[in-house]
């Protein structure tokens, strides 16, 4: 025991302070040195990649609907589904990126390899947009209402979708590893670095906001005035710059080695629990295979977890069969308590993840129908300058670039005094507040669309594009709370070697949200098509469609989703603690402030944060 403690002391300390075992390595595979590797300096290079990567893909995704309609000649509903399916695929593929990283490649190599895949997709998109032979003949979709325009088919469509999904594959595998690799630069067992980790997550959103802002202003303006081929080329250049940032920081990174397949241990727990479903769990948890004393302090890097009563049916996977023989049971029939507890954590956070799907369905509307909504409004700012409709999405990011540093610098230290939480507001409360606000984004969108449509149809007046700015602003504030809270919540769960995969799970919320958007559009059109005026979204003319009613539908769904979230957040808070931060007192009591653990949580936080 003394040897083990001494080894941990050497690997995870500064001076004589014990911070827990650190299994990270440098770029040569040697144990990392806390004085040379990791910290905010190393994370800054990852933030550079994140800024340029989001800049590149946001410029494509946020204005893609315009290109698909005007250049590829798809209808409005088809174009909206192409965009949402593309973005949904990007985020669904994050699971692949997280799995490859945690199991085989590590975060750095996964980002480097698939970063070049994404770069090749941007280049192919630029080539396809530049060569006339790879596009349908030019045709004005607005003048002809699409009836006389040739839709992209055959080889032309093949090149377009091949390029698009090369970008999706690359970006999907890069995204979760940017967050995970940046988070890996901090030792969670060091209270000072735990504070820096929270700052990093806010910094990651700041980098995201900067990338989005440049994409939605400079890059979208280039696409609008210089052509989509040049715009896609600029996206390729931005991605190349991001890869340069990643490589430049190589010597400073602390890297978590891959752990082998992360799916196999999870599958073993379910198989063993099913095979032993008729067994009776012992009354004493210490009799379970691999059980440890719950009073022992656990740390993230050692990966040891205490037994909990939650989801107790999985404990049957830890029951030893006493048949008088000394034959060792297969790992598919007998699992350790630590292995089972990790599966419990994974299951317990899934309801929180599911509650953010509707939130991202709202995001899908801001990248599709709201862009078209802006196209039907007065975009003139001066006599010679018109605002590209896609650039409206930059409004929240302009505000957030100001708010995020203020939030991290002033609000978090202030909130810590009242909550005792290292992040100021606990992640679950932060997510809940964001889910509540997103409802008002859709209420604003519905009211503004009704005003725009009535003015255009009845008064023949085209109102200013700035009328729809509030829906983007409200959503930006909501996203700052929900997205960062969700990533921090998932990253801090005690699943050793699965940080990239867990981060990928949070991105899957975007995927399911965008797929749900496509499904809702199709369902709404089908259900409302029996009316005399056709479906709400069946026409390419927003003055004939009823986009405002569709927005009201989403507002109701968002509010019902918030109520749904409150139930699961409270269930998670009242259940036995499973995450590292909860065991260290950093979660406190997130939805039951009167729980007797709250005072203990605040005391531990006060002791651990200077």
Buried (B, 14 or more C-beta within 10 A) or exposed (E): EEEEEEEBBEBBBEEEEBBBBBBBBBBEEEEBEBEEBBBBEBBBBBBBBBBBBBBBBBBBBBBBBBBBBBBBBBBBBBBBBBBBBBBBBBBBBBBBBBBBBBBBBBBBBBBBBBBBBBBBBBBBBBBBBBEEEBBBEEBEBEEEEBEEBEBBEEEBBEBBBBBBBBBBBBBBBBBBBBBBBBBBBBBBBBBBBBBBBBBBBBBBBBBBBBBBBBBBBBBBBBBBEEBBBBBBBBBBBBBBBBBEBBBEBBEBBBBBEBBEEBEEBBEBBBBBBEBBEEBEBBEEBEEBBBBBEEEEEBBBBBBBBBBBEBBEEBBBBBBBEEEEEEEEBEBBBBBBBBBBBBBBBBEBBEBBBBBBBBBBBBBBBBBBBBBBBBBBBBBEEEEEEBBBBBBBBBBBBBBBBEBBEEBBEEEBEEBBEEBBBBBBBBBBBBBBBBBBBBBBBBBBBBBBBBBBBBBBEEEEEBBBBBBBBBBBBBBBBBBBBBBBBBBBBBBBBBBBBBBBBBBBBBBBBBBBBBBBBBEBBBEBBEEBEEEEEBBBBBBBEBEEBBBBBBBBBBBEBBBEBBEBBBEBBBEBBEBEBBBBBBBBBBBBBBBEEEBEBBEBBBEBBEEBBE
